[in-house]
Amino acid sequence: MLENIGKESGMPCHPLEDIPEFPSREAMTAWLHAEARRIASWEKTSRDEGEVFSFVLEEASVANGLEALAVLRKFILALLAADWACYAEPASREEYGHLRKAVSVFPRGFRLWMVRVGGRCMPIGYTGFHPISRDTFSLMKNAPERLTSRKQIAPEPEAASAGSYFYLYNLGIIRQFQGTAASRALVKAFAADVASVGKRGLAAVVVSQDGKRIIEKFGLHQSGCLTHEGHREMVYVTDEAVGDA
């Protein structure tokens, strides 16, 4: 399901073409810091400037016609650039290895949102979710204080988890698009993506009041808090049997 907000229909050609290849992890990290600053400081000249669109990894591979691993790297880097632009606190930001594992395990759960302005495409937000084990779900529901890092919420292959329990990994868009048609479309598309899988339970970690408000719309309630890099974060879960799994 490709979501498009704007005058043009379909995905622009090669939306990831401006994401470079890097000779080292240090070069990649330097680019991510610079790109996140550029995205976060970008100012629209009007609320209607640019074409906003979204896609999942499979659609990116088809649109780019590039080698699969190259598309995966570029897709993850675009997700990270959007993530770092959304969250200023280092503790709230994702890191490459953890995000790559989650996307690799459940690629259809991650949707990248971009805006095309002046012929270039810029990441502005993303949503993501992935399967987790029943034990992980039970821990988040019954004893979240035992979690000392979000990385303990490990993605599970859909077959191994029986597709029954899912972690809502992220739902975010940069401040320039908050409260706009694009942010409403992001939430709507995320709801449709999550609704497309059968499930018995959902879990999430919330780091802001805006996140709390949105997550509660998905029927989750707070079960407690975990600690991630010294920060207490709110853990939310549904009761089991929320879906048809």
MIMARDREN-49864 format. One record per residue: residue number from 1; residue in one letter; x, y, z of N, C-alpha, C, CB in turn. Coordinates in steps of 0.001 Angstrom, whole numbers. Atoms other than C-alpha are relative to their C-alpha. Glycine has a CB too. Layout:
% MIMARDREN-49864
<NUM, a, <X, Y, Z>, <X, Y, Z>, <X, Y, Z>, <X, Y, Z>> ...
This chain:
% MIMARDREN-49864
<1, m, <847, -1192, 0>, <0, 0, 0>, <878, 1236, 0>, <-956, 9, 1220>> <2, l, <-779, -1231, 80>, <1749, 3160, -1190>, <-910, 1170, 311>, <658, 165, -1398>> <3, e, <769, -1176, -373>, <458, 6308, 456>, <625, 1225, -648>, <-65, 161, 1539>> <4, n, <-501, -1186, 683>, <748, 9558, -1497>, <-859, 1199, 375>, <13, -206, -1535>> <5, i, <703, -1233, -335>, <-192, 13062, -357>, <572, 1095, -891>, <146, 363, 1532>> <6, g, <-524, -1042, 876>, <144, 15709, -3062>, <-643, -55, -1369>, <1505, -125, -131>> <7, k, <602, -123, 1314>, <-597, 16587, -6656>, <334, -1169, -905>, <438, 1275, -643>> <8, e, <-420, 1067, 880>, <1348, 13774, -8274>, <-360, -1349, 592>, <1494, 83, -266>> <9, s, <350, 1325, -489>, <416, 10113, -8038>, <1164, -948, -214>, <-1264, -528, -698>> <10, g, <-1069, 975, 120>, <2692, 7133, -7530>, <1260, 453, 693>, <287, -279, -1441>> <11, m, <-1266, -306, -653>, <6217, 7015, -6161>, <930, 737, -952>, <665, -1281, 509>> <12, p, <-994, -660, 848>, <8760, 9522, -7531>, <1119, -978, -350>, <577, 1252, 705>> <13, c, <-1083, 890, 419>, <11599, 7875, -9448>, <1160, 90, 994>, <482, 358, -1433>> <14, h, <-1198, 89, -824>, <14488, 6729, -7252>, <-41, 897, 1237>, <1198, 348, -826>> <15, p, <83, -873, -1177>, <13409, 8300, -3925>, <1185, -120, 939>, <-1248, -298, 757>> <16, l, <-1151, 197, -881>, <16549, 6913, -2248>, <1324, 319, -683>, <23, -1422, 504>> <17, e, <-1229, -172, 776>, <19053, 7986, -4887>, <996, 956, 649>, <-338, 496, -1376>> <18, d, <-913, -946, -651>, <20486, 10787, -2717>, <641, -568, 1261>, <-739, 1270, 344>> <19, i, <-628, 639, -1162>, <21388, 8350, 86>, <1303, -631, -463>, <-947, -1072, 656>> <20, p, <-1287, 490, 522>, <25132, 7699, -412>, <430, -1336, 591>, <1074, 1018, 262>> <21, e, <-717, 1138, -582>, <27291, 4632, 148>, <1166, 567, 820>, <512, -1006, -1124>> <22, f, <-1026, -517, -892>, <29943, 4971, 2871>, <1156, -989, 142>, <-598, 313, 1369>> <23, p, <-1164, 883, -136>, <33496, 3621, 3231>, <195, -525, 1412>, <1241, 725, -431>> <24, s, <-213, 405, -1390>, <33238, 3306, 7027>, <-1223, 362, 838>, <1273, 669, 581>> <25, r, <1080, -322, -929>, <30846, 3375, 9969>, <129, 1450, 487>, <11, -977, 1202>> <26, e, <-212, -1374, -452>, <32420, 6682, 11043>, <-547, 999, -1014>, <1492, 260, 244>> <27, a, <513, -890, 1046>, <31604, 8302, 7690>, <-1520, -21, -29>, <559, -401, -1373>> <28, m, <1451, 121, -23>, <28038, 6987, 7863>, <-595, 788, 1165>, <-410, -1473, 92>> <29, t, <507, -705, -1171>, <27550, 8357, 11384>, <105, 1508, -166>, <753, -438, 1243>> <30, a, <-158, -1437, 236>, <28913, 11769, 10403>, <-1080, 509, -951>, <1400, 304, -572>> <31, w, <1058, -387, 947>, <26486, 11884, 7459>, <-1353, 36, 695>, <-46, -975, -1196>> <32, l, <1287, 47, -689>, <23564, 10889, 9695>, <-200, 1227, 890>, <-106, -1277, 835>> <33, h, <107, -1187, -848>, <24298, 13690, 12157>, <-288, 1238, -851>, <1295, 199, 821>> <34, a, <184, -1172, 853>, <24558, 16249, 9349>, <-1377, -17, -665>, <1102, 61, -1067>> <35, e, <1290, 103, 682>, <21463, 14963, 7535>, <-1144, 250, 976>, <-155, -1381, -658>> <36, a, <1045, -238, -994>, <19376, 14921, 10708>, <-110, 1479, 339>, <276, -807, 1266>> <37, r, <39, -1447, -262>, <20363, 18527, 11417>, <-640, 744, -1161>, <1417, 543, 254>> <38, r, <572, -657, 1184>, <19477, 19513, 7847>, <-1514, -172, -38>, <627, -567, -1289>> <39, i, <1435, 272, 32>, <16061, 17847, 8045>, <-716, 763, 1113>, <-266, -1512, 132>> <40, a, <639, -641, -1146>, <15265, 19215, 11506>, <-79, 1513, -151>, <746, -346, 1266>> <41, s, <-30, -1459, 147>, <16182, 22788, 10490>, <-681, 485, -1278>, <1430, 485, 20>> <42, w, <648, -386, 1258>, <14415, 22739, 7104>, <-1306, 727, 284>, <-258, -1237, -887>> <43, e, <1226, -771, -174>, <11645, 25312, 6847>, <-779, 41, -1304>, <315, 1427, 483>> <44, k, <877, -87, 1165>, <8729, 25078, 4473>, <-349, 1462, -246>, <-1289, -853, 200>> <45, t, <440, -1355, 321>, <7754, 28241, 2634>, <-1505, 119, 71>, <487, 407, -1379>> <46, s, <1447, 19, -206>, <4118, 27199, 2872>, <-386, -1373, 497>, <-774, 358, -1305>> <47, r, <452, 1281, -547>, <2097, 24415, 4494>, <-235, -1026, -1104>, <-1281, 193, 813>> <48, d, <302, 920, 1099>, <1429, 22918, 1056>, <1201, -294, -879>, <-1104, 561, -844>> <49, e, <-1173, 185, 845>, <4983, 22849, -257>, <414, -1465, -31>, <1160, 870, 492>> <50, g, <-558, 1329, 148>, <6220, 19563, -1622>, <-1045, -1091, -85>, <910, -283, 1125>> <51, e, <836, 1193, 111>, <4758, 16172, -2390>, <437, -1000, 1053>, <85, -621, -1424>> <52, v, <-291, 953, -1066>, <4583, 13824, 593>, <-484, -1378, -424>, <-663, 434, 1337>> <53, f, <359, 1353, 396>, <4573, 10079, -26>, <679, -988, 945>, <402, -275, -1479>> <54, s, <-581, 1021, -869>, <5390, 6821, 1753>, <91, -1315, -745>, <-830, -167, 1288>> <55, f, <-157, 1314, 611>, <6505, 3308, 909>, <702, -936, 972>, <787, 98, -1324>> <56, v, <-708, 1032, -759>, <7755, 49, 2406>, <1169, -491, -849>, <-957, -1187, 390>> <57, l, <-1235, 422, 662>, <11001, -1696, 1491>, <-266, -685, -1335>, <782, -933, 904>> <58, e, <284, 714, 1244>, <9451, -3952, -1150>, <-299, 971, -1133>, <-1176, -960, 192>> <59, e, <310, -999, 1021>, <8086, -939, -3018>, <1233, 794, -389>, <-1089, 941, 491>> <60, a, <-1241, -704, 304>, <11451, 820, -2762>, <871, -824, -935>, <765, 324, 1287>> <61, s, <-820, 875, 840>, <13192, -2190, -4326>, <-509, -9, -1425>, <19, -1422, 557>> <62, v, <594, -12, 1336>, <10773, -2235, -7231>, <251, 1327, -692>, <-1502, -277, 77>> <63, a, <-118, -1325, 612>, <10993, 1516, -7788>, <1428, 339, -393>, <-523, 1052, 946>> <64, n, <-1381, -389, 255>, <14773, 1781, -7652>, <705, -876, -1009>, <764, -12, 1268>> <65, g, <-687, 904, 911>, <15773, -1260, -9671>, <1448, -201, 383>, <-84, 518, -1407>> <66, l, <-1369, 141, -478>, <18916, -1485, -7516>, <186, -1372, 639>, <347, 1120, 1005>> <67, e, <-312, 1245, -690>, <20657, -4433, -5902>, <-648, 13, 1388>, <1538, -202, 109>> <68, a, <847, 65, -1188>, <18614, -5634, -2918>, <710, 504, 1257>, <-469, -1421, 216>> <69, l, <-701, -428, -1202>, <21290, -5091, -254>, <251, 1509, 6>, <1318, -746, 125>> <70, a, <-200, -1447, 88>, <21983, -1571, -1513>, <-1285, 740, 353>, <474, 397, -1410>> <71, v, <1282, -622, -331>, <18281, -716, -1318>, <-262, -105, 1496>, <-1148, -656, -793>> <72, l, <193, 178, -1437>, <18118, -2170, 2211>, <827, 1011, 787>, <372, -1430, 419>> <73, r, <-858, -964, -708>, <21085, -35, 3353>, <-549, 1414, -123>, <1436, -52, -547>> <74, k, <509, -1356, 217>, <19661, 3121, 1812>, <-1316, 226, 734>, <-186, 264, -1493>> <75, f, <1291, -97, -687>, <16192, 2449, 3220>, <218, 184, 1500>, <-863, -1261, -270>> <76, i, <-257, -106, -1436>, <17554, 1948, 6738>, <630, 1346, 339>, <911, -1145, 470>> <77, l, <-617, -1307, -263>, <19725, 5073, 6514>, <-1023, 1126, -94>, <1148, 256, -984>> <78, a, <1053, -1009, 97>, <16714, 7105, 5387>, <-901, -46, 1233>, <-834, -209, -1281>> <79, l, <767, 124, -1241>, <14726, 5710, 8338>, <747, 642, 1165>, <-290, -1477, 307>> <80, l, <-798, -553, -1098>, <17573, 6637, 10692>, <88, 1522, -71>, <1402, -599, -16>> <81, a, <-59, -1458, 142>, <17885, 10152, 9280>, <-1299, 636, 489>, <267, 394, -1470>> <82, a, <1292, -498, -475>, <14163, 10666, 9883>, <-111, -141, 1511>, <-1153, -748, -685>> <83, d, <55, 257, -1438>, <14443, 9128, 13366>, <804, 1054, 754>, <529, -1414, 323>> <84, w, <-867, -950, -696>, <17336, 11361, 14404>, <-509, 1432, -138>, <1424, -98, -536>> <85, a, <581, -1332, 159>, <15563, 14428, 13000>, <-1220, 181, 902>, <-387, 240, -1462>> <86, c, <1188, -65, -856>, <12464, 13573, 15058>, <355, 91, 1477>, <-876, -1213, -235>> <87, y, <-331, 125, -1420>, <14248, 12890, 18347>, <1368, 622, 279>, <-16, -1487, 437>> <88, a, <-1251, -707, -275>, <16865, 15323, 19614>, <836, -700, 1056>, <-289, 1415, 439>> <89, e, <-723, 670, -1081>, <17778, 13295, 22728>, <686, -1266, -521>, <-960, -348, 1162>> <90, p, <-706, 1203, 467>, <20487, 10694, 21943>, <-610, -1298, 519>, <1448, 66, 416>> <91, a, <573, 1222, -566>, <18810, 8175, 24264>, <-1276, -422, -706>, <-278, 192, 1471>> <92, s, <1249, 304, 698>, <15603, 8390, 22211>, <234, -455, -1436>, <-905, 1213, 7>> <93, r, <-300, 338, 1394>, <17360, 7756, 18891>, <340, -1482, -158>, <1157, 858, -514>> <94, e, <-369, 1377, 312>, <17718, 4364, 17273>, <1432, -42, -535>, <-985, -614, -1028>> <95, e, <-1321, 155, 588>, <21076, 2971, 16163>, <-75, -992, -1154>, <1026, -466, 1061>> <96, y, <61, 700, 1281>, <21911, 1358, 12852>, <-208, -1501, 151>, <1261, 253, -778>> <97, g, <61, 1450, -100>, <22450, -2235, 13948>, <-1340, -513, 492>, <1077, -486, 904>> <98, h, <1285, 431, -561>, <19265, -2512, 16011>, <-1120, 184, -1019>, <-320, 785, 1288>> <99, l, <1038, -261, 991>, <17102, -916, 13325>, <139, -943, -1186>, <59, 1456, -470>> <100, r, <-209, 913, 1121>, <18671, -3036, 10583>, <-550, -1390, 319>, <1494, -88, -347>> <101, k, <504, 1318, -379>, <17854, -6204, 12515>, <-1523, -23, -57>, <490, -384, 1410>> <102, a, <1462, -45, -16>, <14230, -5155, 13007>, <-572, 36, -1410>, <-482, 1213, 787>> <103, v, <489, -100, 1381>, <13763, -4184, 9348>, <247, -1307, -744>, <683, 1174, -741>> <104, s, <-323, 1248, 694>, <15489, -7358, 8130>, <-943, -1131, 402>, <1443, -404, 286>> <105, v, <894, 1050, -489>, <13263, -9563, 10297>, <-1423, 193, -518>, <0, -26, 1529>> <106, f, <1402, -261, 374>, <9983, -7854, 9349>, <-83, 1247, -877>, <-889, 172, 1268>> <107, p, <-78, -1191, 845>, <10482, -5496, 6385>, <-1339, 659, -297>, <649, -353, -1277>> <108, r, <1281, -619, 342>, <6795, -5002, 5631>, <-593, 812, 1142>, <-980, -1058, -419>> <109, g, <492, -787, -1117>, <6332, -3482, 9080>, <536, 1417, 54>, <328, -683, 1259>> <110, f, <-640, -1320, -57>, <8447, -389, 8299>, <-359, 819, -1234>, <1533, -140, 119>> <111, r, <454, -901, 1066>, <7063, 2500, 6241>, <730, 1338, 139>, <-1557, 206, 57>> <112, l, <-744, -1263, 40>, <9240, 5486, 5292>, <-848, 1088, -645>, <1331, -171, -770>> <113, w, <699, -1170, 557>, <7700, 8914, 4698>, <1025, 1027, -461>, <-970, 630, 1050>> <114, m, <-919, -975, 582>, <9434, 11447, 2458>, <-791, 1156, -603>, <901, -663, -1073>> <115, v, <568, -1112, 747>, <8767, 14817, 869>, <928, 282, -1174>, <-187, 1272, 905>> <116, r, <-794, -370, 1171>, <9903, 15747, -2636>, <-152, 1492, -228>, <-437, -806, -1265>> <117, v, <-26, -1449, 199>, <10894, 19386, -2987>, <1141, 334, -942>, <156, 760, 1355>> <118, g, <-1042, -404, 943>, <12782, 20844, -5926>, <708, -1167, -646>, <1003, 857, 689>> <119, g, <-585, 1160, 666>, <13356, 17419, -7449>, <788, -918, 909>, <877, 454, -1089>> <120, r, <-720, 850, -952>, <14975, 15984, -4307>, <-967, -541, 1037>, <1144, 781, 685>> <121, c, <843, 644, -1001>, <13480, 13611, -1754>, <692, 23, 1359>, <-329, -1450, -414>> <122, m, <-559, -114, -1343>, <13980, 14105, 1983>, <-846, -817, 974>, <70, 1485, 446>> <123, p, <751, 750, -1008>, <13005, 11701, 4798>, <-605, 950, 1035>, <911, -1038, 693>> <124, i, <654, -870, -992>, <10485, 13273, 7202>, <-628, -785, 1148>, <-1068, 844, -675>> <125, g, <591, 778, -1082>, <9213, 10387, 9328>, <-98, -1460, -384>, <-1377, 542, 364>> <126, y, <204, 1415, 311>, <8523, 6696, 9592>, <-842, -659, 1077>, <1348, -727, -143>> <127, t, <694, 856, -954>, <6403, 4051, 11256>, <602, -1390, -95>, <-1540, -30, -269>> <128, g, <-543, 1348, 19>, <7447, 565, 12228>, <-597, -868, 1086>, <1494, 41, 145>> <129, f, <389, 979, -1009>, <6320, -2571, 14027>, <558, -1352, -419>, <-1556, -59, 174>> <130, h, <-545, 1324, 314>, <7588, -6139, 14271>, <-483, -1022, 1026>, <1548, 37, -35>> <131, p, <413, 1036, -949>, <6721, -9486, 15886>, <973, -112, 1174>, <-115, -1348, -710>> <132, i, <-800, 329, -1170>, <7961, -10299, 19390>, <-516, -1324, 566>, <-60, 1145, 1075>> <133, s, <423, 1262, -600>, <7812, -13495, 21406>, <-1079, 248, 1050>, <1203, -733, 627>> <134, r, <1005, -112, -1060>, <4995, -14200, 23824>, <663, 313, 1334>, <-823, -1295, 106>> <135, d, <-710, -276, -1254>, <7572, -14166, 26649>, <339, 1478, 122>, <1281, -839, 88>> <136, t, <-317, -1429, -26>, <8659, -10649, 25676>, <-1252, 822, 261>, <652, 434, -1322>> <137, f, <1263, -702, -237>, <5047, -9497, 25504>, <-410, -123, 1464>, <-1112, -556, -916>> <138, s, <382, 216, -1397>, <4351, -11035, 28933>, <862, 823, 948>, <106, -1481, 355>> <139, l, <-895, -814, -813>, <7414, -9290, 30373>, <-409, 1465, -43>, <1443, -159, -473>> <140, m, <411, -1395, 130>, <6264, -5923, 29021>, <-1337, 251, 693>, <-92, 390, -1476>> <141, k, <1315, -152, -620>, <2792, -6531, 30364>, <59, -117, 1514>, <-956, -1033, -550>> <142, n, <58, 343, -1414>, <3564, -7961, 33787>, <1181, 476, 836>, <-113, -1454, 131>> <143, a, <-1186, -413, -771>, <7092, -6860, 34758>, <918, 873, -853>, <775, -1240, 516>> <144, p, <-825, -830, 897>, <8328, -4035, 32465>, <1231, 581, 679>, <-828, 1128, -560>> <145, e, <-1151, -559, -714>, <10673, -2766, 35188>, <1227, -888, -102>, <-346, 219, 1457>> <146, r, <-1146, 895, 175>, <12864, -5801, 34506>, <763, 290, -1286>, <-461, -1445, 4>> <147, l, <-671, -370, 1245>, <13728, -4337, 31101>, <912, 1186, 256>, <-1028, 330, -1114>> <148, t, <-976, -1071, -219>, <16878, -2226, 31214>, <485, 623, -1300>, <1184, -531, 775>> <149, s, <-318, -581, 1307>, <17097, -1436, 27487>, <-1089, -380, -982>, <1391, -477, -510>> <150, r, <960, 321, 1057>, <14725, -1216, 24544>, <521, -1104, -911>, <-317, 1245, -822>> <151, k, <-567, 1037, 857>, <17133, -3551, 22741>, <-382, -1403, 472>, <1514, 135, -47>> <152, q, <464, 1295, -484>, <15819, -6362, 24935>, <-1338, -402, -643>, <-138, 33, 1524>> <153, i, <1257, 296, 695>, <12571, -6110, 22971>, <382, -464, -1401>, <-974, 1263, -43>> <154, a, <-616, 510, 1224>, <14007, -8318, 20251>, <-1035, -379, -1046>, <869, -1199, 313>> <155, p, <902, 450, 1064>, <12335, -8805, 16868>, <81, -1500, -200>, <323, 710, -1306>> <156, e, <95, 1438, 248>, <11190, -12348, 16144>, <-475, -212, -1433>, <-969, -690, 1020>> <157, p, <570, 331, 1313>, <10687, -13872, 12696>, <-1484, -319, 147>, <750, -1201, -646>> <158, e, <1447, 178, -95>, <6978, -13967, 11956>, <-372, -1468, 204>, <-680, 541, -1257>> <159, a, <305, 1426, -136>, <7002, -17766, 11629>, <291, -486, 1414>, <805, -821, -1014>> <160, a, <-381, 450, -1337>, <8775, -18238, 14975>, <-961, 507, 1062>, <1409, 454, 326>> <161, s, <893, -595, -996>, <6393, -15918, 16838>, <-1457, -341, -253>, <170, 1500, 20>> <162, a, <1367, 331, 421>, <3320, -17311, 15073>, <-803, 1259, -322>, <-714, -809, 1093>> <163, g, <667, -1235, 382>, <2556, -13691, 14190>, <-1040, 469, 988>, <-631, -168, -1317>> <164, s, <1054, -270, -977>, <642, -13269, 17448>, <227, 1248, 847>, <-145, -1170, 900>> <165, y, <-308, -1134, -866>, <2446, -10511, 19368>, <916, 957, -754>, <661, -471, 1332>> <166, f, <-735, -990, 780>, <3768, -7269, 17917>, <394, 1188, 868>, <-835, 472, -1194>> <167, y, <-528, -1192, -660>, <5883, -4376, 19158>, <-131, 1183, -954>, <1488, -207, 435>> <168, l, <127, -1218, 798>, <4971, -916, 17862>, <1292, 796, 170>, <-1262, 851, 430>> <169, y, <-1387, -471, -91>, <8538, 205, 17168>, <97, 1522, -25>, <823, -582, -1138>> <170, n, <-83, -1458, 113>, <7986, 3806, 16123>, <-1171, 543, -801>, <1324, 418, -653>> <171, l, <983, -764, 760>, <5458, 6346, 14901>, <372, 1462, 176>, <-1485, -293, 475>> <172, g, <-466, -1364, -169>, <6930, 9772, 14233>, <183, 742, -1305>, <1276, 1, 747>> <173, i, <-200, -876, 1152>, <7168, 12717, 11853>, <628, 1291, 516>, <-1355, 280, -763>> <174, i, <-689, -1207, -456>, <9299, 15873, 12018>, <-1006, 1110, 313>, <1011, 478, -1063>> <175, r, <896, -1034, -526>, <7825, 18961, 13684>, <-663, 806, -1104>, <762, 931, 917>> <176, q, <550, -825, 1070>, <7307, 20777, 10359>, <-1293, -570, -575>, <1019, 155, -1101>> <177, f, <1193, 633, 551>, <4593, 18268, 9430>, <-976, -459, 1073>, <393, -1171, -853>> <178, q, <933, 381, -1048>, <2970, 17732, 12803>, <-1267, 844, -93>, <651, 151, 1386>> <179, g, <1265, -701, 84>, <-710, 18626, 12789>, <-451, 309, -1414>, <88, 1253, 760>> <180, t, <356, -239, 1398>, <-909, 18515, 8976>, <-657, -1247, -584>, <1250, 396, -828>> <181, a, <569, 1157, 699>, <-2547, 16223, 6428>, <998, -1146, -50>, <-429, 386, -1422>> <182, a, <-1022, 1040, 60>, <759, 14354, 6241>, <53, -799, 1298>, <1366, 617, -291>> <183, s, <-52, 721, -1273>, <802, 13500, 9966>, <-1259, -832, 199>, <178, 980, 1169>> <184, r, <1237, 784, -107>, <-2832, 12388, 9829>, <56, -1216, -919>, <-1228, 872, -345>> <185, a, <-146, 1130, 918>, <-2054, 10215, 6805>, <957, -1038, 559>, <490, 479, -1366>> <186, l, <-963, 925, -608>, <929, 8704, 8644>, <-683, -894, 1033>, <1157, 778, 656>> <187, v, <686, 786, -1030>, <-1244, 7634, 11585>, <-1006, -952, -642>, <-711, 928, 1012>> <188, k, <998, 837, 677>, <-3971, 6328, 9266>, <655, -1188, -697>, <-792, 830, -1016>> <189, a, <-697, 1082, 699>, <-1501, 4307, 7187>, <573, -1005, 993>, <1122, 567, -887>> <190, f, <-532, 901, -1021>, <125, 2905, 10328>, <-1103, -897, 558>, <658, 802, 1137>> <191, a, <1124, 799, -494>, <-3267, 1796, 11642>, <-367, -1089, -996>, <-1217, 894, 276>> <192, a, <316, 997, 1024>, <-3937, 45, 8328>, <1066, -1079, -78>, <-156, 669, -1358>> <193, d, <-1085, 981, 35>, <-515, -1633, 8337>, <-113, -975, 1176>, <1370, 713, 25>> <194, v, <126, 860, -1176>, <-1018, -2928, 11877>, <-1241, -890, -100>, <-60, 851, 1278>> <195, a, <1240, 772, 134>, <-4578, -4026, 11088>, <128, -1135, -1008>, <-1138, 915, -410>> <196, s, <-155, 1013, 1046>, <-3261, -6122, 8186>, <542, -1321, 537>, <917, 518, -1084>> <197, v, <-533, 1237, -581>, <-1771, -8722, 10572>, <-921, -479, 1109>, <1438, 212, 543>> <198, g, <729, 557, -1120>, <-3587, -11080, 12914>, <865, 55, 1250>, <-439, -1442, -297>> <199, k, <-810, -200, -1201>, <-2506, -10583, 16508>, <-812, -296, 1260>, <545, 1436, 46>> <200, r, <596, 193, -1321>, <-3184, -11421, 20137>, <371, 1114, 963>, <428, -1333, 575>> <201, g, <-401, -1062, -898>, <-1332, -8521, 21707>, <937, 987, -659>, <645, -575, 1217>> <202, l, <-888, -1064, 466>, <430, -5208, 21005>, <721, 594, 1201>, <-791, 1101, -774>> <203, a, <-777, -653, -1054>, <3165, -3530, 23043>, <761, 1170, -599>, <976, -1000, 683>> <204, a, <-715, -1179, 481>, <4967, -199, 22789>, <747, 649, 1154>, <-972, 1010, -654>> <205, v, <-695, -848, -964>, <7418, 2098, 24548>, <-236, 1442, -423>, <1543, -336, 75>> <206, v, <388, -1379, 297>, <6412, 5757, 24762>, <952, 953, 716>, <-1476, 271, 424>> <207, v, <-967, -939, -581>, <8816, 8658, 25318>, <-522, 1434, 41>, <1296, -43, -786>> <208, s, <533, -1363, 11>, <6511, 11694, 24915>, <-1503, -26, 235>, <323, 705, -1336>> <209, q, <1442, -106, -198>, <3018, 12917, 25714>, <-756, -151, -1316>, <-346, 1336, 650>> <210, d, <635, 198, 1304>, <2190, 13081, 22002>, <-59, -1478, -349>, <753, 771, -1093>> <211, g, <-22, 1428, 254>, <3266, 9466, 21672>, <-1020, -733, 850>, <1380, -555, 254>> <212, k, <990, 611, -894>, <1114, 8525, 24663>, <-1400, 178, -554>, <89, 605, 1409>> <213, r, <1344, -284, 525>, <-1938, 10190, 23132>, <-317, -867, -1212>, <-125, 1482, -375>> <214, i, <239, 777, 1216>, <-1511, 8386, 19809>, <-94, -1486, 309>, <1108, 253, -1023>> <215, i, <-7, 1422, -316>, <-677, 4972, 21264>, <-1293, -418, 687>, <1196, -341, 882>> <216, e, <1244, 343, -684>, <-3758, 5073, 23484>, <-1157, -160, -984>, <-342, 1065, 1035>> <217, k, <1035, 173, 1020>, <-5856, 5405, 20314>, <20, -1407, -591>, <179, 1031, -1111>> <218, f, <-108, 1374, 485>, <-4600, 1930, 19375>, <-471, -1017, 1050>, <1443, -297, -401>> <219, g, <544, 885, -1014>, <-6168, 526, 22553>, <1006, -505, 1007>, <-633, -1142, -646>> <220, l, <-1012, 420, -962>, <-2972, 222, 24602>, <-151, 790, 1299>, <1419, 185, -584>> <221, h, <4, -666, -1295>, <-2727, 1079, 28317>, <1351, -208, 672>, <-1152, -529, 896>> <222, q, <-1321, 72, -621>, <314, 1713, 30491>, <68, -1139, 1004>, <344, 1323, 683>> <223, s, <-219, 1110, -928>, <1665, -1343, 32298>, <1107, 303, 999>, <336, -1266, -767>> <224, g, <-1111, -355, -879>, <4649, 385, 33919>, <1059, 753, -763>, <603, -1241, 642>> <225, c, <-1111, -703, 647>, <8067, 1728, 32948>, <1214, -922, -99>, <364, 1291, 780>> <226, l, <-1307, 635, 95>, <11405, 426, 31744>, <1056, 1098, 91>, <145, -828, -1330>> <227, t, <-1106, -953, -13>, <14817, 2063, 31935>, <858, -242, -1233>, <848, -128, 1307>> <228, h, <-827, 114, 1200>, <16729, 2775, 28720>, <1063, 1088, 50>, <-862, 113, -1303>> <229, e, <-1127, -927, -78>, <20179, 4377, 28938>, <-220, 1045, 1093>, <215, 689, -1352>> <230, g, <189, -876, -1144>, <19286, 5835, 32328>, <-1292, 792, -2>, <1119, 931, 80>> <231, h, <1264, -738, 106>, <15919, 7225, 31180>, <-1170, -946, 237>, <-129, 685, -1387>> <232, r, <1218, 775, -192>, <12584, 5939, 32443>, <-965, 285, -1150>, <-657, 330, 1368>> <233, e, <918, -131, 1128>, <10188, 5291, 29558>, <-1244, -831, 267>, <678, -438, -1326>> <234, m, <1282, 638, -281>, <6527, 4308, 29632>, <-215, -1216, -907>, <-1148, 1006, -176>> <235, v, <302, 1228, 737>, <5556, 768, 28581>, <-1524, -126, -109>, <628, -1266, 708>> <236, y, <1430, 151, 276>, <2148, 231, 26989>, <-270, -1354, -628>, <-504, 1126, -922>> <237, v, <404, 1292, 570>, <340, -3007, 26134>, <-1521, -5, -191>, <451, -1192, 923>> <238, t, <1422, 318, 59>, <-3047, -4265, 25049>, <-238, -1254, 823>, <-483, -194, -1473>> <239, d, <357, 1315, -490>, <-4901, -7076, 26671>, <156, -967, -1169>, <-1460, -25, 590>> <240, e, <-149, 974, 1079>, <-4443, -10292, 24718>, <-1306, -138, -773>, <438, -1368, 558>> <241, a, <1135, 266, 876>, <-6737, -11338, 21876>, <-627, 1278, -537>, <-1042, -808, 734>> <242, v, <521, -1216, 603>, <-7015, -7831, 20363>, <-305, -211, -1474>, <987, 1146, 174>> <243, g, <221, 250, 1414>, <-6949, -9328, 16872>, <-654, -1344, -226>, <1303, 76, -760>> <244, d, <672, 1241, 356>, <-8006, -12486, 15145>, <956, -1162, -93>, <-724, 157, -1298>> <245, a, <-955, 1104, 78>, <-4894, -14627, 15598>, <-473, -1173, 854>, <1399, 460, 450>> 
